[in-house]
């Protein structure tokens, strides 16, 4: 039996119970998902609602992780129809141990031919062009700081892994401490201490990261909004909130204000983005200097996702992480420059 629309959701969205209903729409590992159909001021509206319980739902919804990430992407590309906006989040009124997130409804099954002639206005931009626009828009200055910083205003979740996004002036320090060492601690908590893996991560964080990403070496790096979990399963074509044309869209982000090339690690890890994408994207966002180290930087960024998958799913991803680290340590594992 489908639930009634909880009063907390209605209040947050400014809707009336008599003109709102939930329709089951798939699900995930820790949440139930719904399409919320409503009418407000004579306008038909559709929202996507996640409802979950337990610590994962509390971190992601109450902790504003996905809410803040979606809105950071939208704020950086407001006219590109690139991602749904998040409208509300928080505990349910009827069951305070359950939490909800309400966003624009993203119809990934829509086709261009199904859109009426009055709603087909769109950008026509490719994924590469939209991602390039995101990656060349400077991040905002965080509250309490005088310049853009690396990090994010709230913790985010990559899968179920909570990510520490404490603002940091140095990208190398942020990546070494908040990402590599942070996810290694999570892996040890989930799977037990692994001395060989831990030692390799320490070596990469302590020597390889400063060598490849250190200030004065990696040129022109400024914080931009990065999706953070952009594998092919978090990209598609669809219509947002039932309006406009079918567009290239992304969803389920784990944002950070970081180096744009950080995005490319998980994109390379799982594939699904063809040669045409890479050629167009690189024409719009040239490789950072030193360009000859680009492949190694992307491997370094891919490493985080191998370690995160090891933390989430166990030993199957350990070998990939170790392979990347052995190559990087062999090449850059001496004293940092």
Phi and psi restraints in degrees (value plus and minus 20) as a CYANA .aco file:
   2 UNK   PHI     -96.1   -56.1
   2 UNK   PSI     123.5   163.5
   3 UNK   PHI     -94.4   -54.4
   3 UNK   PSI     134.8   174.8
   4 UNK   PHI     -88.1   -48.1
   4 UNK   PSI     141.5   181.5
   5 UNK   PHI     -92.6   -52.6
   5 UNK   PSI     100.6   140.6
   6 UNK   PHI     -83.2   -43.2
   6 UNK   PSI     123.2   163.2
   7 UNK   PHI     -76.5   -36.5
   7 UNK   PSI     -51.5   -11.5
   8 UNK   PHI     -84.9   -44.9
   8 UNK   PSI     -57.9   -17.9
   9 UNK   PHI     -89.3   -49.3
   9 UNK   PSI     -65.9   -25.9
  10 UNK   PHI     -78.3   -38.3
  10 UNK   PSI     -66.4   -26.4
  11 UNK   PHI     -84.4   -44.4
  11 UNK   PSI     -63.0   -23.0
  12 UNK   PHI     -84.7   -44.7
  12 UNK   PSI     -53.1   -13.1
  13 UNK   PHI    -118.0   -78.0
  13 UNK   PSI     -23.2    16.8
  14 UNK   PHI      48.2    88.2
  14 UNK   PSI      19.8    59.8
  15 UNK   PHI    -131.6   -91.6
  15 UNK   PSI     141.9   181.9
  16 UNK   PHI    -125.1   -85.1
  16 UNK   PSI     122.0   162.0
  17 UNK   PHI     -81.2   -41.2
  17 UNK   PSI     -55.2   -15.2
  18 UNK   PHI     -90.2   -50.2
  18 UNK   PSI     -37.4     2.6
  19 UNK   PHI    -139.6   -99.6
  19 UNK   PSI       5.4    45.4
  20 UNK   PHI    -156.9  -116.9
  20 UNK   PSI     120.7   160.7
  21 UNK   PHI    -169.6  -129.6
  21 UNK   PSI     130.4   170.4
  22 UNK   PHI    -120.6   -80.6
  22 UNK   PSI     118.0   158.0
  23 UNK   PHI    -144.9  -104.9
  23 UNK   PSI     108.1   148.1
  24 UNK   PHI     -75.8   -35.8
  24 UNK   PSI     117.2   157.2
  25 UNK   PHI    -165.0  -125.0
  25 UNK   PSI      54.8    94.8
  26 UNK   PHI      56.2    96.2
  26 UNK   PSI    -171.1  -131.1
  27 UNK   PHI     154.3   194.3
  27 UNK   PSI     155.3   195.3
  28 UNK   PHI    -160.7  -120.7
  28 UNK   PSI    -193.6  -153.6
  29 UNK   PHI     -83.4   -43.4
  29 UNK   PSI     -50.1   -10.1
  30 UNK   PHI    -151.3  -111.3
  30 UNK   PSI     -10.7    29.3
  31 UNK   PHI    -163.1  -123.1
  31 UNK   PSI     134.9   174.9
  32 UNK   PHI    -118.2   -78.2
  32 UNK   PSI     124.4   164.4
  33 UNK   PHI    -145.1  -105.1
  33 UNK   PSI     125.2   165.2
  34 UNK   PHI    -161.3  -121.3
  34 UNK   PSI     135.3   175.3
  35 UNK   PHI    -119.0   -79.0
  35 UNK   PSI     103.5   143.5
  36 UNK   PHI    -120.0   -80.0
  36 UNK   PSI      96.6   136.6
  37 UNK   PHI    -125.0   -85.0
  37 UNK   PSI     108.6   148.6
  38 UNK   PHI    -168.4  -128.4
  38 UNK   PSI     142.3   182.3
  39 UNK   PHI    -145.1  -105.1
  39 UNK   PSI     111.5   151.5
  40 UNK   PHI    -160.1  -120.1
  40 UNK   PSI     104.1   144.1
  41 UNK   PHI      32.9    72.9
  41 UNK   PSI      18.5    58.5
  42 UNK   PHI      60.3   100.3
  42 UNK   PSI     -18.9    21.1
  43 UNK   PHI    -124.7   -84.7
  43 UNK   PSI     113.8   153.8
  44 UNK   PHI     -99.1   -59.1
  44 UNK   PSI     109.4   149.4
  45 UNK   PHI    -145.4  -105.4
  45 UNK   PSI     129.6   169.6
  46 UNK   PHI    -153.5  -113.5
  46 UNK   PSI     115.3   155.3
  47 UNK   PHI    -148.4  -108.4
  47 UNK   PSI     137.4   177.4
  48 UNK   PHI    -126.4   -86.4
  48 UNK   PSI     107.3   147.3
  49 UNK   PHI    -143.8  -103.8
  49 UNK   PSI     108.0   148.0
  50 UNK   PHI    -126.0   -86.0
  50 UNK   PSI     116.4   156.4
  51 UNK   PHI    -149.7  -109.7
  51 UNK   PSI     103.9   143.9
  52 UNK   PHI    -158.9  -118.9
  52 UNK   PSI     146.6   186.6
  53 UNK   PHI    -154.0  -114.0
  53 UNK   PSI     138.9   178.9
  54 UNK   PHI      73.6   113.6
  54 UNK   PSI     159.6   199.6
  55 UNK   PHI     -84.5   -44.5
  55 UNK   PSI     -55.3   -15.3
  56 UNK   PHI     -84.2   -44.2
  56 UNK   PSI     -66.1   -26.1
  57 UNK   PHI     -83.7   -43.7
  57 UNK   PSI     -60.3   -20.3
  58 UNK   PHI     -83.7   -43.7
  58 UNK   PSI     -63.3   -23.3
  59 UNK   PHI     -83.7   -43.7
  59 UNK   PSI     -65.8   -25.8
  60 UNK   PHI     -97.0   -57.0
  60 UNK   PSI     -56.1   -16.1
  61 UNK   PHI    -117.6   -77.6
  61 UNK   PSI     -77.2   -37.2
  62 UNK   PHI     -84.5   -44.5
  62 UNK   PSI     -56.0   -16.0
  63 UNK   PHI     -98.1   -58.1
  63 UNK   PSI     -15.6    24.4
  64 UNK   PHI      44.6    84.6
  64 UNK   PSI      -3.6    36.4
  65 UNK   PHI     -75.8   -35.8
  65 UNK   PSI     -84.0   -44.0
  66 UNK   PHI     -90.3   -50.3
  66 UNK   PSI     -56.5   -16.5
  67 UNK   PHI     -75.6   -35.6
  67 UNK   PSI     -72.3   -32.3
  68 UNK   PHI     -87.7   -47.7
  68 UNK   PSI     -56.5   -16.5
  69 UNK   PHI     -86.3   -46.3
  69 UNK   PSI     -68.7   -28.7
  70 UNK   PHI     -78.6   -38.6
  70 UNK   PSI     -62.2   -22.2
  71 UNK   PHI     -94.2   -54.2
  71 UNK   PSI     -46.5    -6.5
  72 UNK   PHI     -88.4   -48.4
  72 UNK   PSI     -61.8   -21.8
  73 UNK   PHI     -82.2   -42.2
  73 UNK   PSI     -65.3   -25.3
  74 UNK   PHI     -85.0   -45.0
  74 UNK   PSI     -59.8   -19.8
  75 UNK   PHI     -84.4   -44.4
  75 UNK   PSI     -53.2   -13.2
  76 UNK   PHI     -98.8   -58.8
  76 UNK   PSI     -44.0    -4.0
  77 UNK   PHI    -154.7  -114.7
  77 UNK   PSI      40.3    80.3
  78 UNK   PHI     -85.1   -45.1
  78 UNK   PSI     -43.7    -3.7
  79 UNK   PHI    -128.8   -88.8
  79 UNK   PSI     -10.0    30.0
  80 UNK   PHI    -119.1   -79.1
  80 UNK   PSI     -24.2    15.8
  81 UNK   PHI      30.1    70.1
  81 UNK   PSI      32.6    72.6
  82 UNK   PHI    -123.6   -83.6
  82 UNK   PSI     -45.9    -5.9
  83 UNK   PHI    -175.1  -135.1
  83 UNK   PSI     130.6   170.6
  84 UNK   PHI     -85.4   -45.4
  84 UNK   PSI     131.7   171.7
  85 UNK   PHI    -109.9   -69.9
  85 UNK   PSI     131.1   171.1
  86 UNK   PHI    -119.5   -79.5
  86 UNK   PSI     114.3   154.3
  87 UNK   PHI    -124.8   -84.8
  87 UNK   PSI     -49.9    -9.9
  88 UNK   PHI    -185.1  -145.1
  88 UNK   PSI     138.9   178.9
  89 UNK   PHI    -179.5  -139.5
  89 UNK   PSI     141.7   181.7
  90 UNK   PHI     124.1   164.1
  90 UNK   PSI    -193.9  -153.9
  91 UNK   PHI     -96.6   -56.6
  91 UNK   PSI     128.2   168.2
  92 UNK   PHI     -92.4   -52.4
  92 UNK   PSI     127.8   167.8
  93 UNK   PHI     -90.7   -50.7
  93 UNK   PSI     -59.4   -19.4
  94 UNK   PHI     -97.7   -57.7
  94 UNK   PSI     -40.3    -0.3
  95 UNK   PHI    -171.8  -131.8
  95 UNK   PSI      68.2   108.2
  96 UNK   PHI     -82.4   -42.4
  96 UNK   PSI     -31.0     9.0
  97 UNK   PHI    -106.3   -66.3
  97 UNK   PSI     -24.1    15.9
  98 UNK   PHI    -127.5   -87.5
  98 UNK   PSI     130.5   170.5
  99 UNK   PHI    -151.1  -111.1
  99 UNK   PSI     130.6   170.6
 100 UNK   PHI    -148.0  -108.0
 100 UNK   PSI     137.8   177.8
 101 UNK   PHI    -155.7  -115.7
 101 UNK   PSI     110.8   150.8
 102 UNK   PHI    -141.8  -101.8
 102 UNK   PSI     100.9   140.9
 103 UNK   PHI    -147.8  -107.8
 103 UNK   PSI     153.0   193.0
 104 UNK   PHI     -75.7   -35.7
 104 UNK   PSI     123.3   163.3
 105 UNK   PHI     -97.8   -57.8
 105 UNK   PSI     109.2   149.2
 106 UNK   PHI    -127.9   -87.9
 106 UNK   PSI      91.6   131.6
 107 UNK   PHI    -112.9   -72.9
 107 UNK   PSI      78.1   118.1
 108 UNK   PHI    -102.5   -62.5
 108 UNK   PSI     -24.8    15.2
 109 UNK   PHI    -119.2   -79.2
 109 UNK   PSI     -20.4    19.6
 110 UNK   PHI     -90.5   -50.5
 110 UNK   PSI     128.3   168.3
 111 UNK   PHI    -139.5   -99.5
 111 UNK   PSI     137.3   177.3
 112 UNK   PHI     -79.5   -39.5
 112 UNK   PSI     -57.0   -17.0
 113 UNK   PHI     -90.5   -50.5
 113 UNK   PSI     -40.2    -0.2
 114 UNK   PHI    -103.8   -63.8
 114 UNK   PSI     -31.2     8.8
 115 UNK   PHI    -101.1   -61.1
 115 UNK   PSI     117.2   157.2
 116 UNK   PHI     -92.2   -52.2
 116 UNK   PSI     140.2   180.2
 117 UNK   PHI     -82.3   -42.3
 117 UNK   PSI     -40.9    -0.9
 118 UNK   PHI    -108.3   -68.3
 118 UNK   PSI     -24.3    15.7
 119 UNK   PHI    -147.5  -107.5
 119 UNK   PSI      -0.4    39.6
 120 UNK   PHI    -118.3   -78.3
 120 UNK   PSI     -15.0    25.0
 121 UNK   PHI     -84.9   -44.9
 121 UNK   PSI     104.8   144.8
 122 UNK   PHI    -169.3  -129.3
 122 UNK   PSI     159.4   199.4
 123 UNK   PHI    -102.3   -62.3
 123 UNK   PSI     -50.7   -10.7
 124 UNK   PHI      49.8    89.8
 124 UNK   PSI      -9.0    31.0
 125 UNK   PHI    -103.1   -63.1
 125 UNK   PSI     127.9   167.9
 126 UNK   PHI     -96.9   -56.9
 126 UNK   PSI     146.5   186.5
 127 UNK   PHI     -78.6   -38.6
 127 UNK   PSI     -62.7   -22.7
 128 UNK   PHI     -80.2   -40.2
 128 UNK   PSI     -63.2   -23.2
 129 UNK   PHI     -86.7   -46.7
 129 UNK   PSI     -61.0   -21.0
 130 UNK   PHI     -88.1   -48.1
 130 UNK   PSI     -62.9   -22.9
 131 UNK   PHI     -86.0   -46.0
 131 UNK   PSI     -57.3   -17.3
 132 UNK   PHI     -82.9   -42.9
 132 UNK   PSI     -59.8   -19.8
 133 UNK   PHI     -82.4   -42.4
 133 UNK   PSI     -62.4   -22.4
 134 UNK   PHI     -81.0   -41.0
 134 UNK   PSI     -64.7   -24.7
 135 UNK   PHI    -100.3   -60.3
 135 UNK   PSI     -23.3    16.7
 136 UNK   PHI    -136.4   -96.4
 136 UNK   PSI      -9.0    31.0
 137 UNK   PHI    -120.6   -80.6
 137 UNK   PSI      94.3   134.3
 138 UNK   PHI     -77.5   -37.5
 138 UNK   PSI     122.2   162.2
 139 UNK   PHI     -86.1   -46.1
 139 UNK   PSI     133.5   173.5
 140 UNK   PHI     -90.1   -50.1
 140 UNK   PSI     142.1   182.1
 141 UNK   PHI     -99.7   -59.7
 141 UNK   PSI     101.7   141.7
 142 UNK   PHI     -86.4   -46.4
 142 UNK   PSI     131.9   171.9
 143 UNK   PHI     -78.0   -38.0
 143 UNK   PSI     110.3   150.3
 144 UNK   PHI      72.3   112.3
 144 UNK   PSI     -22.1    17.9
 145 UNK   PHI    -139.7   -99.7
 145 UNK   PSI     143.9   183.9
 146 UNK   PHI    -125.8   -85.8
 146 UNK   PSI     -21.2    18.8
 147 UNK   PHI    -175.3  -135.3
 147 UNK   PSI     144.2   184.2
 148 UNK   PHI     -79.0   -39.0
 148 UNK   PSI     124.8   164.8
 149 UNK   PHI    -148.9  -108.9
 149 UNK   PSI     141.7   181.7
 150 UNK   PHI    -106.6   -66.6
 150 UNK   PSI     110.0   150.0
 151 UNK   PHI     121.4   161.4
 151 UNK   PSI    -173.0  -133.0
 152 UNK   PHI    -183.7  -143.7
 152 UNK   PSI     133.1   173.1
 153 UNK   PHI     -84.9   -44.9
 153 UNK   PSI     -43.7    -3.7
 154 UNK   PHI    -154.1  -114.1
 154 UNK   PSI     140.0   180.0
 155 UNK   PHI     -82.2   -42.2
 155 UNK   PSI     131.1   171.1
 156 UNK   PHI    -145.8  -105.8
 156 UNK   PSI     151.6   191.6
 157 UNK   PHI    -145.2  -105.2
 157 UNK   PSI     104.1   144.1
 158 UNK   PHI    -123.7   -83.7
 158 UNK   PSI      84.2   124.2
 159 UNK   PHI      47.0    87.0
 159 UNK   PSI    -151.3  -111.3
 160 UNK   PHI    -118.5   -78.5
 160 UNK   PSI     -14.4    25.6
 161 UNK   PHI    -103.9   -63.9
 161 UNK   PSI     100.0   140.0
 162 UNK   PHI     -96.0   -56.0
 162 UNK   PSI     108.8   148.8
 163 UNK   PHI    -128.9   -88.9
 163 UNK   PSI     108.4   148.4
 164 UNK   PHI     -98.3   -58.3
 164 UNK   PSI      99.8   139.8
 165 UNK   PHI    -135.3   -95.3
 165 UNK   PSI       9.1    49.1
 166 UNK   PHI     -70.9   -30.9
 166 UNK   PSI     109.7   149.7
 167 UNK   PHI     -82.1   -42.1
 167 UNK   PSI     116.3   156.3
 168 UNK   PHI    -159.8  -119.8
 168 UNK   PSI     119.4   159.4
 169 UNK   PHI     -94.5   -54.5
 169 UNK   PSI     -53.0   -13.0
 170 UNK   PHI    -117.6   -77.6
 170 UNK   PSI     105.8   145.8
 171 UNK   PHI     -85.8   -45.8
 171 UNK   PSI     -60.7   -20.7
 172 UNK   PHI     -80.9   -40.9
 172 UNK   PSI     -64.3   -24.3
 173 UNK   PHI     -84.5   -44.5
 173 UNK   PSI     -63.5   -23.5
 174 UNK   PHI     -79.6   -39.6
 174 UNK   PSI     -68.6   -28.6
 175 UNK   PHI     -86.7   -46.7
 175 UNK   PSI     -60.2   -20.2
 176 UNK   PHI     -86.2   -46.2
 176 UNK   PSI     -66.8   -26.8
 177 UNK   PHI    -108.1   -68.1
 177 UNK   PSI     -67.9   -27.9
 178 UNK   PHI    -101.4   -61.4
 178 UNK   PSI     -42.6    -2.6
 179 UNK   PHI    -128.3   -88.3
 179 UNK   PSI     -86.9   -46.9
 180 UNK   PHI     -86.1   -46.1
 180 UNK   PSI     -74.6   -34.6
 181 UNK   PHI     -89.4   -49.4
 181 UNK   PSI     -53.1   -13.1
 182 UNK   PHI     -83.9   -43.9
 182 UNK   PSI     -66.0   -26.0
 183 UNK   PHI     -93.6   -53.6
 183 UNK   PSI     -46.6    -6.6
 184 UNK   PHI     -86.4   -46.4
 184 UNK   PSI     -58.9   -18.9
 185 UNK   PHI     -83.3   -43.3
 185 UNK   PSI     -58.9   -18.9
 186 UNK   PHI     -87.4   -47.4
 186 UNK   PSI     -58.8   -18.8
 187 UNK   PHI     -82.9   -42.9
 187 UNK   PSI     -60.5   -20.5
 188 UNK   PHI     -87.3   -47.3
 188 UNK   PSI     -57.1   -17.1
 189 UNK   PHI     -84.9   -44.9
 189 UNK   PSI     -59.6   -19.6
 190 UNK   PHI    -101.5   -61.5
 190 UNK   PSI     -58.2   -18.2
 191 UNK   PHI    -137.9   -97.9
 191 UNK   PSI     -21.1    18.9
 192 UNK   PHI      71.8   111.8
 192 UNK   PSI     141.5   181.5
 193 UNK   PHI     -89.1   -49.1
 193 UNK   PSI     114.5   154.5
 194 UNK   PHI    -147.2  -107.2
 194 UNK   PSI      80.9   120.9
 195 UNK   PHI     -81.4   -41.4
 195 UNK   PSI     -64.3   -24.3
 196 UNK   PHI     -81.7   -41.7
 196 UNK   PSI     -64.8   -24.8
 197 UNK   PHI     -86.6   -46.6
 197 UNK   PSI     -64.7   -24.7
 198 UNK   PHI     -83.1   -43.1
 198 UNK   PSI     -61.6   -21.6
 199 UNK   PHI     -84.4   -44.4
 199 UNK   PSI     -59.2   -19.2
 200 UNK   PHI     -86.4   -46.4
 200 UNK   PSI     -62.0   -22.0
 201 UNK   PHI     -82.7   -42.7
 201 UNK   PSI     -61.7   -21.7
 202 UNK   PHI     -81.5   -41.5
 202 UNK   PSI     -59.4   -19.4
 203 UNK   PHI     -87.1   -47.1
 203 UNK   PSI     -62.3   -22.3
 204 UNK   PHI     -86.8   -46.8
 204 UNK   PSI     -66.6   -26.6
 205 UNK   PHI     -84.1   -44.1
 205 UNK   PSI     -56.5   -16.5
 206 UNK   PHI    -105.0   -65.0
 206 UNK   PSI     -47.1    -7.1
 207 UNK   PHI    -141.8  -101.8
 207 UNK   PSI     -67.6   -27.6
 208 UNK   PHI     -91.3   -51.3
 208 UNK   PSI     -65.2   -25.2
 209 UNK   PHI     -80.2   -40.2
 209 UNK   PSI     -69.7   -29.7
 210 UNK   PHI     -80.3   -40.3
 210 UNK   PSI     -55.5   -15.5
 211 UNK   PHI     -87.3   -47.3
 211 UNK   PSI     -61.4   -21.4
 212 UNK   PHI    -110.4   -70.4
 212 UNK   PSI     -52.9   -12.9
 213 UNK   PHI    -134.7   -94.7
 213 UNK   PSI     -18.8    21.2
 214 UNK   PHI     -85.8   -45.8
 214 UNK   PSI     130.7   170.7
 215 UNK   PHI     -79.2   -39.2
 215 UNK   PSI     121.0   161.0
 216 UNK   PHI      66.1   106.1
 216 UNK   PSI     -31.7     8.3
 217 UNK   PHI    -132.2   -92.2
 217 UNK   PSI     -76.4   -36.4
 218 UNK   PHI    -100.7   -60.7
 218 UNK   PSI     101.2   141.2
 219 UNK   PHI    -115.3   -75.3
 219 UNK   PSI     122.2   162.2
 220 UNK   PHI      49.8    89.8
 220 UNK   PSI       4.1    44.1
 221 UNK   PHI    -105.9   -65.9
 221 UNK   PSI     100.6   140.6
 222 UNK   PHI    -146.3  -106.3
 222 UNK   PSI     131.0   171.0
 223 UNK   PHI     -86.1   -46.1
 223 UNK   PSI     110.1   150.1
 224 UNK   PHI    -150.6  -110.6
 224 UNK   PSI     143.8   183.8
 225 UNK   PHI     -96.0   -56.0
 225 UNK   PSI     102.1   142.1
 226 UNK   PHI    -131.9   -91.9
 226 UNK   PSI     114.1   154.1
 227 UNK   PHI     -76.9   -36.9
 227 UNK   PSI     -68.4   -28.4
 228 UNK   PHI      75.0   115.0
 228 UNK   PSI     -38.0     2.0
 229 UNK   PHI    -166.5  -126.5
 229 UNK   PSI      26.0    66.0
 230 UNK   PHI    -110.4   -70.4
 230 UNK   PSI      52.3    92.3
 231 UNK   PHI    -113.1   -73.1
 231 UNK   PSI     152.2   192.2
 232 UNK   PHI     -81.9   -41.9
 232 UNK   PSI     -45.7    -5.7
 233 UNK   PHI     -91.2   -51.2
 233 UNK   PSI     -32.6     7.4
 234 UNK   PHI    -127.6   -87.6
 234 UNK   PSI       2.6    42.6
 235 UNK   PHI    -156.9  -116.9
 235 UNK   PSI     125.6   165.6
 236 UNK   PHI    -188.4  -148.4
 236 UNK   PSI    -186.8  -146.8
 237 UNK   PHI    -141.8  -101.8
 237 UNK   PSI     111.6   151.6
 238 UNK   PHI    -191.3  -151.3
 238 UNK   PSI     159.7   199.7
 239 UNK   PHI    -128.8   -88.8
 239 UNK   PSI     117.4   157.4
 240 UNK   PHI    -118.8   -78.8
 240 UNK   PSI     104.6   144.6
 241 UNK   PHI      37.8    77.8
 241 UNK   PSI       7.5    47.5
 242 UNK   PHI      49.1    89.1
 242 UNK   PSI      -3.3    36.7
 243 UNK   PHI    -144.9  -104.9
 243 UNK   PSI     134.8   174.8
 244 UNK   PHI      53.7    93.7
 244 UNK   PSI    -189.0  -149.0
 245 UNK   PHI    -109.9   -69.9
 245 UNK   PSI     149.5   189.5
 246 UNK   PHI     -89.8   -49.8
 246 UNK   PSI     108.5   148.5
 247 UNK   PHI    -151.6  -111.6
 247 UNK   PSI     143.0   183.0
 248 UNK   PHI     -90.4   -50.4
 248 UNK   PSI     104.1   144.1
 249 UNK   PHI    -153.9  -113.9
 249 UNK   PSI     136.3   176.3
 250 UNK   PHI    -149.5  -109.5
 250 UNK   PSI     137.3   177.3
 251 UNK   PHI    -175.6  -135.6
 251 UNK   PSI    -199.5  -159.5
 252 UNK   PHI      28.7    68.7
 252 UNK   PSI      34.8    74.8
 253 UNK   PHI    -102.2   -62.2
 253 UNK   PSI     144.2   184.2
 254 UNK   PHI    -155.4  -115.4
 254 UNK   PSI      49.8    89.8
 255 UNK   PHI     -87.7   -47.7
 255 UNK   PSI     138.0   178.0
 256 UNK   PHI    -174.4  -134.4
 256 UNK   PSI     129.9   169.9
 257 UNK   PHI    -105.1   -65.1
 257 UNK   PSI      84.8   124.8
 258 UNK   PHI    -167.2  -127.2
 258 UNK   PSI    -189.8  -149.8
 259 UNK   PHI     -91.9   -51.9
 259 UNK   PSI     111.7   151.7
 260 UNK   PHI     -76.8   -36.8
 260 UNK   PSI     -53.3   -13.3
 261 UNK   PHI     -88.3   -48.3
 261 UNK   PSI     -38.5     1.5
 262 UNK   PHI     -77.0   -37.0
 262 UNK   PSI     -54.5   -14.5
 263 UNK   PHI     -77.6   -37.6
 263 UNK   PSI     -53.2   -13.2
 264 UNK   PHI     -96.3   -56.3
 264 UNK   PSI     -37.8     2.2
 265 UNK   PHI     -80.2   -40.2
 265 UNK   PSI     -72.3   -32.3
 266 UNK   PHI     -93.5   -53.5
 266 UNK   PSI     -47.7    -7.7
 267 UNK   PHI     -85.3   -45.3
 267 UNK   PSI     -57.4   -17.4
 268 UNK   PHI     -95.6   -55.6
 268 UNK   PSI     -54.2   -14.2
 269 UNK   PHI     -79.8   -39.8
 269 UNK   PSI     -67.1   -27.1
 270 UNK   PHI    -122.8   -82.8
 270 UNK   PSI     -29.2    10.8
 271 UNK   PHI      49.5    89.5
 271 UNK   PSI    -180.1  -140.1
 272 UNK   PHI      74.5   114.5
 272 UNK   PSI     -22.5    17.5
 273 UNK   PHI    -136.3   -96.3
 273 UNK   PSI      96.3   136.3
 274 UNK   PHI     -94.1   -54.1
 274 UNK   PSI     155.7   195.7
 275 UNK   PHI     -82.8   -42.8
 275 UNK   PSI     -51.9   -11.9
 276 UNK   PHI     -83.3   -43.3
 276 UNK   PSI     -59.4   -19.4
 277 UNK   PHI     -80.7   -40.7
 277 UNK   PSI     -69.8   -29.8
 278 UNK   PHI     -84.1   -44.1
 278 UNK   PSI     -58.7   -18.7
 279 UNK   PHI     -85.9   -45.9
 279 UNK   PSI     -64.6   -24.6
 280 UNK   PHI     -87.4   -47.4
 280 UNK   PSI     -64.4   -24.4
 281 UNK   PHI     -81.5   -41.5
 281 UNK   PSI     -65.6   -25.6
 282 UNK   PHI     -86.8   -46.8
 282 UNK   PSI     -47.8    -7.8
 283 UNK   PHI     -88.0   -48.0
 283 UNK   PSI     -45.5    -5.5
 284 UNK   PHI    -115.7   -75.7
 284 UNK   PSI     -52.7   -12.7
 285 UNK   PHI    -147.0  -107.0
 285 UNK   PSI      68.7   108.7
 286 UNK   PHI     -80.4   -40.4
 286 UNK   PSI     132.2   172.2
 287 UNK   PHI     -80.7   -40.7
 287 UNK   PSI     121.3   161.3
 288 UNK   PHI     -88.1   -48.1
 288 UNK   PSI     134.6   174.6
 289 UNK   PHI    -104.5   -64.5
 289 UNK   PSI     120.5   160.5
 290 UNK   PHI     -95.5   -55.5
 290 UNK   PSI     103.8   143.8
 291 UNK   PHI     -82.4   -42.4
 291 UNK   PSI     -51.1   -11.1
 292 UNK   PHI     -87.8   -47.8
 292 UNK   PSI     -33.2     6.8
 293 UNK   PHI    -120.1   -80.1
 293 UNK   PSI     -13.4    26.6
 294 UNK   PHI     -77.6   -37.6
 294 UNK   PSI     -67.5   -27.5
 295 UNK   PHI     -79.0   -39.0
 295 UNK   PSI     -59.8   -19.8
 296 UNK   PHI     -91.6   -51.6
 296 UNK   PSI     -55.2   -15.2
 297 UNK   PHI     -85.3   -45.3
 297 UNK   PSI     -63.0   -23.0
 298 UNK   PHI     -85.4   -45.4
 298 UNK   PSI     -57.2   -17.2
 299 UNK   PHI     -83.2   -43.2
 299 UNK   PSI     -59.9   -19.9
 300 UNK   PHI     -82.6   -42.6
 300 UNK   PSI     -60.6   -20.6
 301 UNK   PHI     -91.5   -51.5
 301 UNK   PSI     -53.8   -13.8
 302 UNK   PHI     -84.8   -44.8
 302 UNK   PSI     -53.3   -13.3
 303 UNK   PHI     -72.5   -32.5
 303 UNK   PSI     -62.6   -22.6
 304 UNK   PHI     -74.8   -34.8
 304 UNK   PSI     -61.7   -21.7
 305 UNK   PHI     -94.8   -54.8
 305 UNK   PSI     -50.9   -10.9
 306 UNK   PHI     -83.1   -43.1
 306 UNK   PSI     -64.6   -24.6
 307 UNK   PHI     -85.7   -45.7
 307 UNK   PSI     -57.9   -17.9
 308 UNK   PHI     -87.2   -47.2
 308 UNK   PSI     -60.7   -20.7
 309 UNK   PHI     -87.8   -47.8
 309 UNK   PSI     -51.8   -11.8
 310 UNK   PHI     -84.1   -44.1
 310 UNK   PSI     -63.6   -23.6
 311 UNK   PHI     -82.8   -42.8
 311 UNK   PSI     -58.2   -18.2
 312 UNK   PHI     -99.1   -59.1
 312 UNK   PSI     -59.7   -19.7
 313 UNK   PHI    -142.9  -102.9
 313 UNK   PSI     -25.6    14.4
 314 UNK   PHI      75.9   115.9
 314 UNK   PSI    -177.8  -137.8
 315 UNK   PHI     -81.5   -41.5
 315 UNK   PSI     -39.8     0.2
 316 UNK   PHI     -79.5   -39.5
 316 UNK   PSI     -47.3    -7.3
 317 UNK   PHI    -117.0   -77.0
 317 UNK   PSI     -22.3    17.7
 318 UNK   PHI     -83.4   -43.4
 318 UNK   PSI     -62.8   -22.8
 319 UNK   PHI     -84.5   -44.5
 319 UNK   PSI     -58.0   -18.0
 320 UNK   PHI     -83.6   -43.6
 320 UNK   PSI     -61.4   -21.4
 321 UNK   PHI     -83.5   -43.5
 321 UNK   PSI     -65.6   -25.6
 322 UNK   PHI     -84.4   -44.4
 322 UNK   PSI     -58.0   -18.0
 323 UNK   PHI     -81.9   -41.9
 323 UNK   PSI     -66.0   -26.0
 324 UNK   PHI     -82.8   -42.8
 324 UNK   PSI     -64.6   -24.6
 325 UNK   PHI     -86.5   -46.5
 325 UNK   PSI     -59.8   -19.8
 326 UNK   PHI     -79.7   -39.7
 326 UNK   PSI     -63.2   -23.2
 327 UNK   PHI     -86.0   -46.0
 327 UNK   PSI     -63.9   -23.9
 328 UNK   PHI     -89.1   -49.1
 328 UNK   PSI     -60.1   -20.1
 329 UNK   PHI     -85.5   -45.5
 329 UNK   PSI     -60.2   -20.2
 330 UNK   PHI     -81.0   -41.0
 330 UNK   PSI     -55.9   -15.9
 331 UNK   PHI    -110.3   -70.3
 331 UNK   PSI     -56.0   -16.0
 332 UNK   PHI    -149.0  -109.0
 332 UNK   PSI      -7.2    32.8
 333 UNK   PHI    -100.5   -60.5
 333 UNK   PSI     -15.2    24.8
 334 UNK   PHI     -99.7   -59.7
 334 UNK   PSI    -180.9  -140.9
 335 UNK   PHI     -82.4   -42.4
 335 UNK   PSI     120.6   160.6
 336 UNK   PHI     -89.4   -49.4
 336 UNK   PSI     132.9   172.9
